[in-house]
Amino acid sequence: MPLVKQLIERTQTRTGLQVTVDIIDRVYETGRKAALDLKASLRIVADALLPPWNYTILPNSTA
């Protein structure tokens, strides 16, 4: 078991909440672009500090 996984699994809050760790050993394709219509349908909120790298995708309202 990797050391980092062991250290993360030992983490817990003062109230006893524990962390579950699952390491995925998969190589993901880089440079793959999302379709423009898919991007247009997402509610993407860019981070104020580093918008190109940090963002949140919000759920679409169904109402």
PDBQT receptor file of N, H, CA, C and O in Angstrom, charges set to zero:
ATOM      1  N   MET A   1       0.857  -1.178   0.000  1.00  0.00    +0.000 N 
ATOM      2  CA  MET A   1       0.000   0.000   0.000  1.00  0.00    +0.000 C 
ATOM      3  C   MET A   1       0.902   1.241   0.000  1.00  0.00    +0.000 C 
ATOM      4  O   MET A   1       1.821   1.333   0.814  1.00  0.00    +0.000 OA
ATOM      5  N   PRO A   2       0.648   2.194  -0.905  1.00  0.00    +0.000 N 
ATOM      6  CA  PRO A   2       1.479   3.396  -0.958  1.00  0.00    +0.000 C 
ATOM      7  C   PRO A   2       1.419   4.193   0.349  1.00  0.00    +0.000 C 
ATOM      8  O   PRO A   2       0.390   4.239   1.023  1.00  0.00    +0.000 OA
ATOM      9  N   LEU A   3       2.524   4.802   0.677  1.00  0.00    +0.000 N 
ATOM     10  H   LEU A   3       3.360   4.765   0.130  1.00  0.00    +0.000 HD
ATOM     11  CA  LEU A   3       2.628   5.571   1.921  1.00  0.00    +0.000 C 
ATOM     12  C   LEU A   3       1.607   6.703   1.968  1.00  0.00    +0.000 C 
ATOM     13  O   LEU A   3       0.991   6.932   3.009  1.00  0.00    +0.000 OA
ATOM     14  N   VAL A   4       1.422   7.403   0.873  1.00  0.00    +0.000 N 
ATOM     15  H   VAL A   4       1.923   7.217   0.028  1.00  0.00    +0.000 HD
ATOM     16  CA  VAL A   4       0.485   8.527   0.869  1.00  0.00    +0.000 C 
ATOM     17  C   VAL A   4      -0.928   8.044   1.185  1.00  0.00    +0.000 C 
ATOM     18  O   VAL A   4      -1.652   8.700   1.933  1.00  0.00    +0.000 OA
ATOM     19  N   LYS A   5      -1.323   6.908   0.627  1.00  0.00    +0.000 N 
ATOM     20  H   LYS A   5      -0.735   6.375   0.019  1.00  0.00    +0.000 HD
ATOM     21  CA  LYS A   5      -2.650   6.363   0.906  1.00  0.00    +0.000 C 
ATOM     22  C   LYS A   5      -2.786   6.045   2.387  1.00  0.00    +0.000 C 
ATOM     23  O   LYS A   5      -3.821   6.336   2.985  1.00  0.00    +0.000 OA
ATOM     24  N   GLN A   6      -1.758   5.453   2.989  1.00  0.00    +0.000 N 
ATOM     25  H   GLN A   6      -0.917   5.216   2.503  1.00  0.00    +0.000 HD
ATOM     26  CA  GLN A   6      -1.796   5.122   4.416  1.00  0.00    +0.000 C 
ATOM     27  C   GLN A   6      -1.950   6.385   5.262  1.00  0.00    +0.000 C 
ATOM     28  O   GLN A   6      -2.720   6.406   6.222  1.00  0.00    +0.000 OA
ATOM     29  N   LEU A   7      -1.218   7.429   4.904  1.00  0.00    +0.000 N 
ATOM     30  H   LEU A   7      -0.592   7.412   4.124  1.00  0.00    +0.000 HD
ATOM     31  CA  LEU A   7      -1.288   8.674   5.667  1.00  0.00    +0.000 C 
ATOM     32  C   LEU A   7      -2.659   9.330   5.541  1.00  0.00    +0.000 C 
ATOM     33  O   LEU A   7      -3.198   9.837   6.525  1.00  0.00    +0.000 OA
ATOM     34  N   ILE A   8      -3.221   9.322   4.347  1.00  0.00    +0.000 N 
ATOM     35  H   ILE A   8      -2.784   8.909   3.547  1.00  0.00    +0.000 HD
ATOM     36  CA  ILE A   8      -4.538   9.915   4.146  1.00  0.00    +0.000 C 
ATOM     37  C   ILE A   8      -5.597   9.127   4.914  1.00  0.00    +0.000 C 
ATOM     38  O   ILE A   8      -6.495   9.721   5.510  1.00  0.00    +0.000 OA
ATOM     39  N   GLU A   9      -5.503   7.802   4.907  1.00  0.00    +0.000 N 
ATOM     40  H   GLU A   9      -4.774   7.319   4.423  1.00  0.00    +0.000 HD
ATOM     41  CA  GLU A   9      -6.492   6.972   5.595  1.00  0.00    +0.000 C 
ATOM     42  C   GLU A   9      -6.472   7.172   7.110  1.00  0.00    +0.000 C 
ATOM     43  O   GLU A   9      -7.477   6.918   7.774  1.00  0.00    +0.000 OA
ATOM     44  N   ARG A  10      -5.365   7.615   7.656  1.00  0.00    +0.000 N 
ATOM     45  H   ARG A  10      -4.549   7.821   7.116  1.00  0.00    +0.000 HD
ATOM     46  CA  ARG A  10      -5.286   7.870   9.101  1.00  0.00    +0.000 C 
ATOM     47  C   ARG A  10      -5.943   9.181   9.495  1.00  0.00    +0.000 C 
ATOM     48  O   ARG A  10      -6.112   9.455  10.684  1.00  0.00    +0.000 OA
ATOM     49  N   THR A  11      -6.318   9.994   8.516  1.00  0.00    +0.000 N 
ATOM     50  H   THR A  11      -6.181   9.772   7.551  1.00  0.00    +0.000 HD
ATOM     51  CA  THR A  11      -6.911  11.299   8.784  1.00  0.00    +0.000 C 
ATOM     52  C   THR A  11      -8.310  11.145   9.359  1.00  0.00    +0.000 C 
ATOM     53  O   THR A  11      -9.097  10.328   8.882  1.00  0.00    +0.000 OA
ATOM     54  N   GLN A  12      -8.617  11.933  10.385  1.00  0.00    +0.000 N 
ATOM     55  H   GLN A  12      -7.977  12.596  10.772  1.00  0.00    +0.000 HD
ATOM     56  CA  GLN A  12      -9.975  11.988  10.911  1.00  0.00    +0.000 C 
ATOM     57  C   GLN A  12     -10.182  13.316  11.612  1.00  0.00    +0.000 C 
ATOM     58  O   GLN A  12      -9.225  13.964  12.036  1.00  0.00    +0.000 OA
ATOM     59  N   THR A  13     -11.439  13.717  11.730  1.00  0.00    +0.000 N 
ATOM     60  H   THR A  13     -12.217  13.191  11.386  1.00  0.00    +0.000 HD
ATOM     61  CA  THR A  13     -11.772  14.970  12.391  1.00  0.00    +0.000 C 
ATOM     62  C   THR A  13     -11.854  14.747  13.894  1.00  0.00    +0.000 C 
ATOM     63  O   THR A  13     -11.760  13.616  14.371  1.00  0.00    +0.000 OA
ATOM     64  N   ARG A  14     -12.029  15.823  14.626  1.00  0.00    +0.000 N 
ATOM     65  H   ARG A  14     -12.105  16.742  14.238  1.00  0.00    +0.000 HD
ATOM     66  CA  ARG A  14     -12.153  15.724  16.085  1.00  0.00    +0.000 C 
ATOM     67  C   ARG A  14     -13.394  14.935  16.488  1.00  0.00    +0.000 C 
ATOM     68  O   ARG A  14     -13.430  14.324  17.556  1.00  0.00    +0.000 OA
ATOM     69  N   THR A  15     -14.414  14.952  15.623  1.00  0.00    +0.000 N 
ATOM     70  H   THR A  15     -14.385  15.448  14.756  1.00  0.00    +0.000 HD
ATOM     71  CA  THR A  15     -15.655  14.237  15.943  1.00  0.00    +0.000 C 
ATOM     72  C   THR A  15     -15.625  12.792  15.462  1.00  0.00    +0.000 C 
ATOM     73  O   THR A  15     -16.600  12.064  15.649  1.00  0.00    +0.000 OA
ATOM     74  N   GLY A  16     -14.515  12.358  14.839  1.00  0.00    +0.000 N 
ATOM     75  H   GLY A  16     -13.724  12.949  14.687  1.00  0.00    +0.000 HD
ATOM     76  CA  GLY A  16     -14.369  10.963  14.450  1.00  0.00    +0.000 C 
ATOM     77  C   GLY A  16     -14.660  10.649  12.998  1.00  0.00    +0.000 C 
ATOM     78  O   GLY A  16     -14.600   9.487  12.597  1.00  0.00    +0.000 OA
ATOM     79  N   LEU A  17     -14.978  11.679  12.185  1.00  0.00    +0.000 N 
ATOM     80  H   LEU A  17     -15.026  12.623  12.511  1.00  0.00    +0.000 HD
ATOM     81  CA  LEU A  17     -15.215  11.446  10.766  1.00  0.00    +0.000 C 
ATOM     82  C   LEU A  17     -13.927  10.954  10.116  1.00  0.00    +0.000 C 
ATOM     83  O   LEU A  17     -12.881  11.588  10.252  1.00  0.00    +0.000 OA
ATOM     84  N   GLN A  18     -13.998   9.831   9.414  1.00  0.00    +0.000 N 
ATOM     85  H   GLN A  18     -14.848   9.316   9.304  1.00  0.00    +0.000 HD
ATOM     86  CA  GLN A  18     -12.813   9.248   8.801  1.00  0.00    +0.000 C 
ATOM     87  C   GLN A  18     -12.857   9.384   7.286  1.00  0.00    +0.000 C 
ATOM     88  O   GLN A  18     -13.909   9.647   6.703  1.00  0.00    +0.000 OA
ATOM     89  N   VAL A  19     -11.717   9.203   6.667  1.00  0.00    +0.000 N 
ATOM     90  H   VAL A  19     -10.862   8.989   7.140  1.00  0.00    +0.000 HD
ATOM     91  CA  VAL A  19     -11.554   9.350   5.223  1.00  0.00    +0.000 C 
ATOM     92  C   VAL A  19     -11.422   7.976   4.584  1.00  0.00    +0.000 C 
ATOM     93  O   VAL A  19     -10.747   7.096   5.117  1.00  0.00    +0.000 OA
ATOM     94  N   THR A  20     -12.067   7.800   3.445  1.00  0.00    +0.000 N 
ATOM     95  H   THR A  20     -12.615   8.515   3.012  1.00  0.00    +0.000 HD
ATOM     96  CA  THR A  20     -11.913   6.585   2.652  1.00  0.00    +0.000 C 
ATOM     97  C   THR A  20     -11.105   6.943   1.415  1.00  0.00    +0.000 C 
ATOM     98  O   THR A  20     -11.375   7.951   0.762  1.00  0.00    +0.000 OA
ATOM     99  N   VAL A  21     -10.111   6.117   1.091  1.00  0.00    +0.000 N 
ATOM    100  H   VAL A  21      -9.892   5.298   1.621  1.00  0.00    +0.000 HD
ATOM    101  CA  VAL A  21      -9.216   6.407  -0.029  1.00  0.00    +0.000 C 
ATOM    102  C   VAL A  21      -9.318   5.292  -1.061  1.00  0.00    +0.000 C 
ATOM    103  O   VAL A  21      -9.295   4.107  -0.726  1.00  0.00    +0.000 OA
ATOM    104  N   ASP A  22      -9.428   5.694  -2.316  1.00  0.00    +0.000 N 
ATOM    105  H   ASP A  22      -9.446   6.656  -2.588  1.00  0.00    +0.000 HD
ATOM    106  CA  ASP A  22      -9.450   4.738  -3.417  1.00  0.00    +0.000 C 
ATOM    107  C   ASP A  22      -8.517   5.272  -4.499  1.00  0.00    +0.000 C 
ATOM    108  O   ASP A  22      -8.796   6.315  -5.090  1.00  0.00    +0.000 OA
ATOM    109  N   ILE A  23      -7.440   4.591  -4.760  1.00  0.00    +0.000 N 
ATOM    110  H   ILE A  23      -7.213   3.744  -4.280  1.00  0.00    +0.000 HD
ATOM    111  CA  ILE A  23      -6.476   5.018  -5.769  1.00  0.00    +0.000 C 
ATOM    112  C   ILE A  23      -6.816   4.350  -7.093  1.00  0.00    +0.000 C 
ATOM    113  O   ILE A  23      -6.947   3.128  -7.173  1.00  0.00    +0.000 OA
ATOM    114  N   ILE A  24      -6.957   5.169  -8.128  1.00  0.00    +0.000 N 
ATOM    115  H   ILE A  24      -6.851   6.162  -8.062  1.00  0.00    +0.000 HD
ATOM    116  CA  ILE A  24      -7.285   4.675  -9.463  1.00  0.00    +0.000 C 
ATOM    117  C   ILE A  24      -6.008   4.654 -10.287  1.00  0.00    +0.000 C 
ATOM    118  O   ILE A  24      -5.415   5.699 -10.554  1.00  0.00    +0.000 OA
ATOM    119  N   ASP A  25      -5.591   3.473 -10.686  1.00  0.00    +0.000 N 
ATOM    120  H   ASP A  25      -6.073   2.623 -10.470  1.00  0.00    +0.000 HD
ATOM    121  CA  ASP A  25      -4.372   3.327 -11.497  1.00  0.00    +0.000 C 
ATOM    122  C   ASP A  25      -4.747   3.300 -12.975  1.00  0.00    +0.000 C 
ATOM    123  O   ASP A  25      -4.657   2.262 -13.631  1.00  0.00    +0.000 OA
ATOM    124  N   ARG A  26      -5.160   4.434 -13.481  1.00  0.00    +0.000 N 
ATOM    125  H   ARG A  26      -5.233   5.277 -12.949  1.00  0.00    +0.000 HD
ATOM    126  CA  ARG A  26      -5.567   4.518 -14.878  1.00  0.00    +0.000 C 
ATOM    127  C   ARG A  26      -4.877   5.709 -15.516  1.00  0.00    +0.000 C 
ATOM    128  O   ARG A  26      -4.709   6.749 -14.881  1.00  0.00    +0.000 OA
ATOM    129  N   VAL A  27      -4.487   5.562 -16.744  1.00  0.00    +0.000 N 
ATOM    130  H   VAL A  27      -4.624   4.717 -17.261  1.00  0.00    +0.000 HD
ATOM    131  CA  VAL A  27      -3.896   6.663 -17.489  1.00  0.00    +0.000 C 
ATOM    132  C   VAL A  27      -5.006   7.299 -18.312  1.00  0.00    +0.000 C 
ATOM    133  O   VAL A  27      -5.629   6.639 -19.145  1.00  0.00    +0.000 OA
ATOM    134  N   TYR A  28      -5.248   8.572 -18.078  1.00  0.00    +0.000 N 
ATOM    135  H   TYR A  28      -4.743   9.108 -17.402  1.00  0.00    +0.000 HD
ATOM    136  CA  TYR A  28      -6.308   9.283 -18.785  1.00  0.00    +0.000 C 
ATOM    137  C   TYR A  28      -5.731  10.016 -19.992  1.00  0.00    +0.000 C 
ATOM    138  O   TYR A  28      -4.614  10.531 -19.950  1.00  0.00    +0.000 OA
ATOM    139  N   GLU A  29      -6.500  10.052 -21.046  1.00  0.00    +0.000 N 
ATOM    140  H   GLU A  29      -7.408   9.634 -21.080  1.00  0.00    +0.000 HD
ATOM    141  CA  GLU A  29      -6.106  10.735 -22.264  1.00  0.00    +0.000 C 
ATOM    142  C   GLU A  29      -6.058  12.243 -22.013  1.00  0.00    +0.000 C 
ATOM    143  O   GLU A  29      -6.992  12.811 -21.447  1.00  0.00    +0.000 OA
ATOM    144  N   THR A  30      -4.981  12.878 -22.429  1.00  0.00    +0.000 N 
ATOM    145  H   THR A  30      -4.222  12.416 -22.888  1.00  0.00    +0.000 HD
ATOM    146  CA  THR A  30      -4.851  14.325 -22.263  1.00  0.00    +0.000 C 
ATOM    147  C   THR A  30      -5.206  15.022 -23.573  1.00  0.00    +0.000 C 
ATOM    148  O   THR A  30      -5.112  14.432 -24.649  1.00  0.00    +0.000 OA
ATOM    149  N   GLY A  31      -5.608  16.263 -23.466  1.00  0.00    +0.000 N 
ATOM    150  H   GLY A  31      -5.684  16.742 -22.592  1.00  0.00    +0.000 HD
ATOM    151  CA  GLY A  31      -5.895  17.060 -24.650  1.00  0.00    +0.000 C 
ATOM    152  C   GLY A  31      -7.249  16.791 -25.275  1.00  0.00    +0.000 C 
ATOM    153  O   GLY A  31      -7.560  17.345 -26.330  1.00  0.00    +0.000 OA
ATOM    154  N   ARG A  32      -8.049  15.962 -24.656  1.00  0.00    +0.000 N 
ATOM    155  H   ARG A  32      -7.796  15.513 -23.800  1.00  0.00    +0.000 HD
ATOM    156  CA  ARG A  32      -9.367  15.649 -25.208  1.00  0.00    +0.000 C 
ATOM    157  C   ARG A  32     -10.317  16.812 -24.931  1.00  0.00    +0.000 C 
ATOM    158  O   ARG A  32     -10.396  17.290 -23.799  1.00  0.00    +0.000 OA
ATOM    159  N   LYS A  33     -11.023  17.259 -25.932  1.00  0.00    +0.000 N 
ATOM    160  H   LYS A  33     -10.960  16.871 -26.851  1.00  0.00    +0.000 HD
ATOM    161  CA  LYS A  33     -11.894  18.427 -25.818  1.00  0.00    +0.000 C 
ATOM    162  C   LYS A  33     -13.354  18.008 -25.731  1.00  0.00    +0.000 C 
ATOM    163  O   LYS A  33     -13.777  17.044 -26.370  1.00  0.00    +0.000 OA
ATOM    164  N   ALA A  34     -14.110  18.740 -24.937  1.00  0.00    +0.000 N 
ATOM    165  H   ALA A  34     -13.767  19.523 -24.418  1.00  0.00    +0.000 HD
ATOM    166  CA  ALA A  34     -15.549  18.491 -24.818  1.00  0.00    +0.000 C 
ATOM    167  C   ALA A  34     -16.264  19.165 -25.982  1.00  0.00    +0.000 C 
ATOM    168  O   ALA A  34     -15.819  20.197 -26.484  1.00  0.00    +0.000 OA
ATOM    169  N   ALA A  35     -17.357  18.582 -26.399  1.00  0.00    +0.000 N 
ATOM    170  H   ALA A  35     -17.719  17.743 -25.991  1.00  0.00    +0.000 HD
ATOM    171  CA  ALA A  35     -18.157  19.158 -27.483  1.00  0.00    +0.000 C 
ATOM    172  C   ALA A  35     -18.699  20.519 -27.054  1.00  0.00    +0.000 C 
ATOM    173  O   ALA A  35     -19.016  20.722 -25.882  1.00  0.00    +0.000 OA
ATOM    174  N   LEU A  36     -18.803  21.439 -27.991  1.00  0.00    +0.000 N 
ATOM    175  H   LEU A  36     -18.545  21.274 -28.943  1.00  0.00    +0.000 HD
ATOM    176  CA  LEU A  36     -19.260  22.791 -27.679  1.00  0.00    +0.000 C 
ATOM    177  C   LEU A  36     -20.671  22.806 -27.102  1.00  0.00    +0.000 C 
ATOM    178  O   LEU A  36     -20.954  23.589 -26.195  1.00  0.00    +0.000 OA
ATOM    179  N   ASP A  37     -21.572  21.945 -27.618  1.00  0.00    +0.000 N 
ATOM    180  H   ASP A  37     -21.342  21.309 -28.355  1.00  0.00    +0.000 HD
ATOM    181  CA  ASP A  37     -22.931  21.926 -27.089  1.00  0.00    +0.000 C 
ATOM    182  C   ASP A  37     -22.971  21.398 -25.654  1.00  0.00    +0.000 C 
ATOM    183  O   ASP A  37     -23.813  21.818 -24.861  1.00  0.00    +0.000 OA
ATOM    184  N   LEU A  38     -22.072  20.487 -25.322  1.00  0.00    +0.000 N 
ATOM    185  H   LEU A  38     -21.388  20.145 -25.966  1.00  0.00    +0.000 HD
ATOM    186  CA  LEU A  38     -21.984  20.005 -23.944  1.00  0.00    +0.000 C 
ATOM    187  C   LEU A  38     -21.501  21.123 -23.031  1.00  0.00    +0.000 C 
ATOM    188  O   LEU A  38     -22.076  21.346 -21.965  1.00  0.00    +0.000 OA
ATOM    189  N   LYS A  39     -20.455  21.822 -23.438  1.00  0.00    +0.000 N 
ATOM    190  H   LYS A  39     -19.988  21.641 -24.303  1.00  0.00    +0.000 HD
ATOM    191  CA  LYS A  39     -19.926  22.921 -22.628  1.00  0.00    +0.000 C 
ATOM    192  C   LYS A  39     -20.966  24.024 -22.434  1.00  0.00    +0.000 C 
ATOM    193  O   LYS A  39     -21.043  24.629 -21.364  1.00  0.00    +0.000 OA
ATOM    194  N   ALA A  40     -21.752  24.279 -23.455  1.00  0.00    +0.000 N 
ATOM    195  H   ALA A  40     -21.689  23.787 -24.324  1.00  0.00    +0.000 HD
ATOM    196  CA  ALA A  40     -22.773  25.331 -23.374  1.00  0.00    +0.000 C 
ATOM    197  C   ALA A  40     -23.884  24.943 -22.397  1.00  0.00    +0.000 C 
ATOM    198  O   ALA A  40     -24.522  25.819 -21.814  1.00  0.00    +0.000 OA
ATOM    199  N   SER A  41     -24.123  23.647 -22.212  1.00  0.00    +0.000 N 
ATOM    200  H   SER A  41     -23.605  22.935 -22.685  1.00  0.00    +0.000 HD
ATOM    201  CA  SER A  41     -25.204  23.206 -21.334  1.00  0.00    +0.000 C 
ATOM    202  C   SER A  41     -24.781  23.140 -19.866  1.00  0.00    +0.000 C 
ATOM    203  O   SER A  41     -25.632  22.955 -18.996  1.00  0.00    +0.000 OA
ATOM    204  N   LEU A  42     -23.489  23.287 -19.573  1.00  0.00    +0.000 N 
ATOM    205  H   LEU A  42     -22.798  23.437 -20.280  1.00  0.00    +0.000 HD
ATOM    206  CA  LEU A  42     -22.998  23.199 -18.197  1.00  0.00    +0.000 C 
ATOM    207  C   LEU A  42     -22.976  24.568 -17.539  1.00  0.00    +0.000 C 
ATOM    208  O   LEU A  42     -22.720  25.581 -18.190  1.00  0.00    +0.000 OA
ATOM    209  N   ARG A  43     -23.248  24.585 -16.236  1.00  0.00    +0.000 N 
ATOM    210  H   ARG A  43     -23.456  23.762 -15.707  1.00  0.00    +0.000 HD
ATOM    211  CA  ARG A  43     -23.131  25.822 -15.450  1.00  0.00    +0.000 C 
ATOM    212  C   ARG A  43     -21.758  25.812 -14.789  1.00  0.00    +0.000 C 
ATOM    213  O   ARG A  43     -21.585  25.224 -13.721  1.00  0.00    +0.000 OA
ATOM    214  N   ILE A  44     -20.787  26.459 -15.418  1.00  0.00    +0.000 N 
ATOM    215  H   ILE A  44     -20.928  26.936 -16.286  1.00  0.00    +0.000 HD
ATOM    216  CA  ILE A  44     -19.411  26.469 -14.939  1.00  0.00    +0.000 C 
ATOM    217  C   ILE A  44     -19.117  27.819 -14.292  1.00  0.00    +0.000 C 
ATOM    218  O   ILE A  44     -19.304  28.870 -14.904  1.00  0.00    +0.000 OA
ATOM    219  N   VAL A  45     -18.650  27.769 -13.037  1.00  0.00    +0.000 N 
ATOM    220  H   VAL A  45     -18.498  26.915 -12.540  1.00  0.00    +0.000 HD
ATOM    221  CA  VAL A  45     -18.278  28.979 -12.305  1.00  0.00    +0.000 C 
ATOM    222  C   VAL A  45     -16.769  28.944 -12.088  1.00  0.00    +0.000 C 
ATOM    223  O   VAL A  45     -16.253  28.052 -11.415  1.00  0.00    +0.000 OA
ATOM    224  N   ALA A  46     -16.068  29.913 -12.658  1.00  0.00    +0.000 N 
ATOM    225  H   ALA A  46     -16.486  30.638 -13.205  1.00  0.00    +0.000 HD
ATOM    226  CA  ALA A  46     -14.617  29.973 -12.549  1.00  0.00    +0.000 C 
ATOM    227  C   ALA A  46     -14.193  30.502 -11.182  1.00  0.00    +0.000 C 
ATOM    228  O   ALA A  46     -14.869  31.350 -10.600  1.00  0.00    +0.000 OA
ATOM    229  N   ASP A  47     -13.085  30.003 -10.681  1.00  0.00    +0.000 N 
ATOM    230  H   ASP A  47     -12.536  29.314 -11.154  1.00  0.00    +0.000 HD
ATOM    231  CA  ASP A  47     -12.508  30.448  -9.419  1.00  0.00    +0.000 C 
ATOM    232  C   ASP A  47     -11.937  31.851  -9.596  1.00  0.00    +0.000 C 
ATOM    233  O   ASP A  47     -11.440  32.179 -10.673  1.00  0.00    +0.000 OA
ATOM    234  N   ALA A  48     -11.998  32.677  -8.569  1.00  0.00    +0.000 N 
ATOM    235  H   ALA A  48     -12.402  32.411  -7.693  1.00  0.00    +0.000 HD
ATOM    236  CA  ALA A  48     -11.500  34.048  -8.659  1.00  0.00    +0.000 C 
ATOM    237  C   ALA A  48      -9.978  34.100  -8.751  1.00  0.00    +0.000 C 
ATOM    238  O   ALA A  48      -9.432  34.981  -9.416  1.00  0.00    +0.000 OA
ATOM    239  N   LEU A  49      -9.290  33.176  -8.098  1.00  0.00    +0.000 N 
ATOM    240  H   LEU A  49      -9.733  32.460  -7.559  1.00  0.00    +0.000 HD
ATOM    241  CA  LEU A  49      -7.830  33.234  -8.051  1.00  0.00    +0.000 C 
ATOM    242  C   LEU A  49      -7.177  32.622  -9.291  1.00  0.00    +0.000 C 
ATOM    243  O   LEU A  49      -6.313  33.255  -9.897  1.00  0.00    +0.000 OA
ATOM    244  N   LEU A  50      -7.561  31.425  -9.676  1.00  0.00    +0.000 N 
ATOM    245  H   LEU A  50      -8.263  30.910  -9.183  1.00  0.00    +0.000 HD
ATOM    246  CA  LEU A  50      -6.963  30.736 -10.824  1.00  0.00    +0.000 C 
ATOM    247  C   LEU A  50      -8.063  30.152 -11.721  1.00  0.00    +0.000 C 
ATOM    248  O   LEU A  50      -8.252  28.935 -11.743  1.00  0.00    +0.000 OA
ATOM    249  N   PRO A  51      -8.780  30.990 -12.452  1.00  0.00    +0.000 N 
ATOM    250  CA  PRO A  51      -9.923  30.500 -13.223  1.00  0.00    +0.000 C 
ATOM    251  C   PRO A  51      -9.610  29.445 -14.282  1.00  0.00    +0.000 C 
ATOM    252  O   PRO A  51     -10.462  28.587 -14.512  1.00  0.00    +0.000 OA
ATOM    253  N   PRO A  52      -8.455  29.445 -14.939  1.00  0.00    +0.000 N 
ATOM    254  CA  PRO A  52      -8.233  28.391 -15.942  1.00  0.00    +0.000 C 
ATOM    255  C   PRO A  52      -8.102  26.997 -15.335  1.00  0.00    +0.000 C 
ATOM    256  O   PRO A  52      -8.382  26.005 -16.008  1.00  0.00    +0.000 OA
ATOM    257  N   TRP A  53      -7.683  26.907 -14.079  1.00  0.00    +0.000 N 
ATOM    258  H   TRP A  53      -7.456  27.713 -13.532  1.00  0.00    +0.000 HD
ATOM    259  CA  TRP A  53      -7.430  25.615 -13.461  1.00  0.00    +0.000 C 
ATOM    260  C   TRP A  53      -8.467  25.208 -12.419  1.00  0.00    +0.000 C 
ATOM    261  O   TRP A  53      -8.693  24.019 -12.196  1.00  0.00    +0.000 OA
ATOM    262  N   ASN A  54      -9.089  26.182 -11.789  1.00  0.00    +0.000 N 
ATOM    263  H   ASN A  54      -8.905  27.148 -11.971  1.00  0.00    +0.000 HD
ATOM    264  CA  ASN A  54     -10.042  25.876 -10.718  1.00  0.00    +0.000 C 
ATOM    265  C   ASN A  54     -11.426  26.384 -11.082  1.00  0.00    +0.000 C 
ATOM    266  O   ASN A  54     -11.620  27.569 -11.351  1.00  0.00    +0.000 OA
ATOM    267  N   TYR A  55     -12.377  25.472 -11.085  1.00  0.00    +0.000 N 
ATOM    268  H   TYR A  55     -12.219  24.509 -10.866  1.00  0.00    +0.000 HD
ATOM    269  CA  TYR A  55     -13.747  25.841 -11.415  1.00  0.00    +0.000 C 
ATOM    270  C   TYR A  55     -14.706  24.860 -10.764  1.00  0.00    +0.000 C 
ATOM    271  O   TYR A  55     -14.316  23.780 -10.321  1.00  0.00    +0.000 OA
ATOM    272  N   THR A  56     -15.965  25.261 -10.718  1.00  0.00    +0.000 N 
ATOM    273  H   THR A  56     -16.282  26.139 -11.078  1.00  0.00    +0.000 HD
ATOM    274  CA  THR A  56     -17.025  24.418 -10.163  1.00  0.00    +0.000 C 
ATOM    275  C   THR A  56     -18.087  24.237 -11.223  1.00  0.00    +0.000 C 
ATOM    276  O   THR A  56     -18.488  25.198 -11.880  1.00  0.00    +0.000 OA
ATOM    277  N   ILE A  57     -18.546  23.008 -11.392  1.00  0.00    +0.000 N 
ATOM    278  H   ILE A  57     -18.221  22.228 -10.858  1.00  0.00    +0.000 HD
ATOM    279  CA  ILE A  57     -19.661  22.729 -12.299  1.00  0.00    +0.000 C 
ATOM    280  C   ILE A  57     -20.885  22.528 -11.424  1.00  0.00    +0.000 C 
ATOM    281  O   ILE A  57     -20.937  21.594 -10.624  1.00  0.00    +0.000 OA
ATOM    282  N   LEU A  58     -21.863  23.400 -11.575  1.00  0.00    +0.000 N 
ATOM    283  H   LEU A  58     -21.821  24.158 -12.225  1.00  0.00    +0.000 HD
ATOM    284  CA  LEU A  58     -23.073  23.360 -10.763  1.00  0.00    +0.000 C 
ATOM    285  C   LEU A  58     -24.153  22.550 -11.471  1.00  0.00    +0.000 C 
ATOM    286  O   LEU A  58     -24.189  22.501 -12.700  1.00  0.00    +0.000 OA
ATOM    287  N   PRO A  59     -25.026  21.919 -10.705  1.00  0.00    +0.000 N 
ATOM    288  CA  PRO A  59     -26.121  21.161 -11.338  1.00  0.00    +0.000 C 
ATOM    289  C   PRO A  59     -27.089  22.118 -12.028  1.00  0.00    +0.000 C 
ATOM    290  O   PRO A  59     -27.298  23.241 -11.570  1.00  0.00    +0.000 OA
ATOM    291  N   ASN A  60     -27.670  21.666 -13.122  1.00  0.00    +0.000 N 
ATOM    292  H   ASN A  60     -27.500  20.754 -13.494  1.00  0.00    +0.000 HD
ATOM    293  CA  ASN A  60     -28.676  22.448 -13.815  1.00  0.00    +0.000 C 
ATOM    294  C   ASN A  60     -29.994  22.315 -13.076  1.00  0.00    +0.000 C 
ATOM    295  O   ASN A  60     -30.361  21.229 -12.626  1.00  0.00    +0.000 OA
ATOM    296  N   SER A  61     -30.698  23.423 -12.955  1.00  0.00    +0.000 N 
ATOM    297  H   SER A  61     -30.400  24.305 -13.320  1.00  0.00    +0.000 HD
ATOM    298  CA  SER A  61     -32.009  23.372 -12.291  1.00  0.00    +0.000 C 
ATOM    299  C   SER A  61     -33.024  22.780 -13.270  1.00  0.00    +0.000 C 
ATOM    300  O   SER A  61     -32.993  23.080 -14.464  1.00  0.00    +0.000 OA
ATOM    301  N   THR A  62     -33.908  21.951 -12.762  1.00  0.00    +0.000 N 
ATOM    302  H   THR A  62     -33.933  21.707 -11.793  1.00  0.00    +0.000 HD
ATOM    303  CA  THR A  62     -34.905  21.308 -13.618  1.00  0.00    +0.000 C 
ATOM    304  C   THR A  62     -36.236  22.035 -13.552  1.00  0.00    +0.000 C 
ATOM    305  O   THR A  62     -37.202  21.627 -14.196  1.00  0.00    +0.000 OA
ATOM    306  N   ALA A  63     -36.292  23.107 -12.779  1.00  0.00    +0.000 N 
ATOM    307  H   ALA A  63     -35.508  23.439 -12.256  1.00  0.00    +0.000 HD
ATOM    308  CA  ALA A  63     -37.561  23.857 -12.622  1.00  0.00    +0.000 C 
ATOM    309  C   ALA A  63     -37.765  24.828 -13.758  1.00  0.00    +0.000 C 
ATOM    310  O   ALA A  63     -38.771  25.538 -13.792  1.00  0.00    +0.000 OA
TER     311      ALA A  63
